[in-house]
Amino acid sequence: MSTAEIYSPGLEGVVAGETAISTVEGGLRYRGYPVTELAQKAGFDEVAYLLLYDDLPNPKQLAEFQQRVAAARQIPAPLQDLQKALPPATAPMDALRTAVSVLAHFDPDTADSSHAANVRKAERLLGQIPVAIAFQYRFSKALPVVKPRADLSNEANFLYMIHGKEPSAAETRALDVSLILYAEHEFNASTFTARVACSTESDLHSGIVAAIGALKGPLHGGANEKVMDILRAAGGPETAEKWIRNALARKERIMGFGHRVYKTGDVRARILKEFTKKAAEATGQTKWEKTAEIIEQVVQSEKNLLPNLDWPAGRLYHAMNLEVPLYTPIFVMSRVAGWSAHIIEQLDHNRLIRPRARYTGPDVRPVKPLNERR
Ligand SMILES: CC(C)(COP(=O)(O)OP(=O)(O)OC[C@H]1O[C@@H](n2cnc3c(N)ncnc32)[C@H](O)[C@@H]1OP(=O)(O)O)[C@@H](O)C(=O)NCCC(=O)NCCS
């Protein structure tokens, strides 16, 4: 390797490619639109369309897109049989990784990596993934599955399939906003994983499966499943301050805080916090919101760390009576739009992603025959 090599552990600060899909510079924007405005004026379907088709839809384009996605709200019977056969304790995120892999076998476009085919596959996954999550959830609890409804919105249908009853408008909108905020985030670990996988000219489903594996980790999407652990460990507003001070003194990592790129706060967390507060108030249970507030204050004053999106998202989903292992799969329901947009962009201007490594192993040495090795 040349002596002018650039090395940054964890690729921190490295510009590893170009994208027209989003930027975090000057505030998070999806294809130029500030996420703050999208969260106020648009729904997740519009944002998914924006990511896949480069601009926001007009009413006709949106209606047709929603129809296509709603028509894809089904999963093949053999996948349902496989889901039933998985051990009941299988983590929903693991089951979802398997499900997307199986869906590839049944997709008519799997082997076609043209731009148009990749958009079709992405649209189908937007419809299929919520169904796969909800069916697996109900199979694992030996509950009858609730069939998807094409007349409900993406978010309302998901909550309906999980709970077996239609959600309120406020719940639907809160989930919708969380999906808008989760949809896309430049070269984060899972998106980069998807791009690396597809830069070999592998197919879109393989890229999404790889991305799900990367998202699962607690330093990435898995953090939203750890938020309730933190709050429960803190115990409540009376014990929170002491607990968090001790946790920081023990050098514990507080999931839902900090970010590789945002060092002065994550605007997405500020937007979602309002919805989380309202959702908690609607349940009459504000204990965890009060606890979270105390933790936020101490983590900021002691470590100068601010919450990321997972911190309010984990609490929001809890207030919506969703079980913790569903939280990262919900992230997938949304991020599949961003991942797909990146895979499509990568393949439209592909160059194999193959960096170099700095070697730290032994110096050159001779291979001894087996019988001479001790
Ligand atoms: C997201 C994350 C991996 C980014 O970390 P990073 O850029 O690699 O930063 P580092 O891990 O190098 O941390 C820098 C310092 O801040 C501390 N820190 C960072 N995040 C922290 C957290 N959540 N809790 C406690 N300390 C934290 C580190 O311990 C380190 O302190 P030190 O310099 O005294 O050793 C990290 O903030 C984290 O682990 N957060 C919790 C997981 C999470 O919420 N992930 C979702 C991200 S959207």
The ligand as an ORCA input file, in Angstrom:
! r2SCAN-3c Opt
* xyz 0 1
  C     -23.695      5.400     18.023
  C     -22.307      5.190     18.584
  C     -21.839      3.775     18.247
  C     -21.369      6.204     17.924
  O     -20.208      6.107     18.574
  P     -18.787      6.573     18.041
  O     -18.862      7.690     17.097
  O     -18.074      5.347     17.577
  O     -18.226      7.147     19.372
  P     -17.372      6.338     20.404
  O     -17.932      4.983     20.629
  O     -15.957      6.444     19.921
  O     -17.580      7.212     21.719
  C     -16.914      8.430     22.002
  C     -17.004      8.643     23.497
  O     -18.358      8.840     23.881
  C     -18.799      7.804     24.732
  N     -20.121      7.385     24.307
  C     -20.608      7.397     23.050
  N     -21.867      6.979     23.062
  C     -22.162      6.697     24.337
  C     -23.313      6.221     24.975
  N     -24.413      5.943     24.265
  N     -23.294      6.046     26.296
  C     -22.196      6.331     27.022
  N     -21.064      6.780     26.477
  C     -21.043      6.962     25.148
  C     -17.812      6.672     24.538
  O     -17.734      5.837     25.672
  C     -16.545      7.441     24.315
  O     -16.088      7.940     25.552
  P     -14.533      7.952     25.889
  O     -13.931      8.872     24.839
  O     -14.492      8.487     27.273
  O     -14.076      6.542     25.746
  C     -22.303      5.404     20.114
  O     -22.698      6.713     20.425
  C     -23.169      4.391     20.826
  O     -22.746      3.267     21.077
  N     -24.438      4.757     21.164
  C     -25.329      3.831     21.776
  C     -25.972      2.946     20.749
  C     -27.006      3.681     19.934
  O     -27.832      4.405     20.466
  N     -26.961      3.435     18.630
  C     -27.897      4.039     17.706
  C     -27.180      5.038     16.856
  S     -28.337      5.911     15.836
*
